[in-house]
Amino acid sequence: MTKKVRDLQEKKREAGRLGGLATVKKHGVDHMRSIGVKGAHVFHSRYRLTPVGTSQFVIVHRETGEVKNFLDGSVFQTE
């Protein structure tokens, strides 16, 4: 990864952080909490966690059975 790409990623990350802080300041912590709760409900209605091995889980779409990703964020290889 080049320095230019890393710098761009940092700028995006910082802009997202500042935008989130501005939203908290404008709407309050309770508003942000309710967004998080709604997001968790939607996630759990669409996906289920299936254990893999001794300490790993994969995220599986409830309707299609398609494996989306590992819970820890590592990439699931289908090859």
C-alpha positions in Angstrom: 0.0 0.0 0.0 1.4 3.4 -1.0 1.7 6.4 1.3 -0.8 8.2 -0.8 -3.4 5.5 -0.3 -2.7 5.4 3.5 -3.0 9.2 3.7 -6.4 9.1 1.9 -7.7 6.3 4.2 -6.6 8.3 7.2 -8.4 11.4 5.9 -11.6 9.4 5.3 -11.4 7.8 8.7 -10.9 11.2 10.4 -13.8 12.7 8.4 -16.0 9.9 9.5 -15.0 10.3 13.1 -15.6 14.0 13.1 -19.0 13.5 11.4 -20.0 11.0 14.1 -19.0 13.4 16.8 -21.0 16.2 15.2 -24.0 13.9 15.0 -23.7 13.0 18.7 -23.4 16.7 19.5 -26.5 17.6 17.4 -28.8 14.6 18.3 -27.5 13.3 21.6 -26.3 10.0 22.9 -29.8 8.4 23.2 -30.3 9.0 19.5 -27.1 7.2 18.6 -27.9 4.4 21.0 -31.3 3.8 19.3 -29.6 3.7 15.9 -27.2 1.1 17.2 -30.0 -1.0 18.7 -32.0 -0.9 15.4 -28.9 -1.9 13.5 -28.3 -4.8 15.8 -31.9 -6.0 15.3 -31.6 -5.8 11.5 -28.3 -7.7 11.6 -29.6 -10.5 13.7 -32.8 -10.8 11.7 -30.7 -11.2 8.5 -27.7 -13.2 9.7 -26.8 -16.0 12.2 -23.5 -16.8 13.8 -22.2 -20.3 13.2 -19.3 -21.7 15.2 -16.2 -22.8 13.2 -13.5 -24.6 15.0 -12.9 -23.9 18.7 -12.9 -20.1 18.9 -14.2 -18.7 15.6 -17.6 -17.8 14.1 -18.8 -17.1 10.6 -21.6 -14.8 9.7 -24.2 -16.7 7.6 -27.2 -15.2 5.7 -30.3 -16.7 7.2 -32.3 -17.0 3.9 -29.5 -18.1 1.4 -27.1 -19.8 3.8 -24.3 -17.9 2.1 -21.2 -17.3 4.4 -20.5 -13.6 4.4 -17.5 -13.2 6.7 -15.7 -14.3 9.8 -17.0 -12.5 13.0 -13.5 -11.1 13.7 -13.4 -9.4 10.3 -10.9 -11.7 8.6 -11.8 -12.5 5.0 -13.6 -15.7 4.2 -12.1 -17.4 1.2 -14.5 -19.4 -1.1 -11.8 -20.8 -3.4 
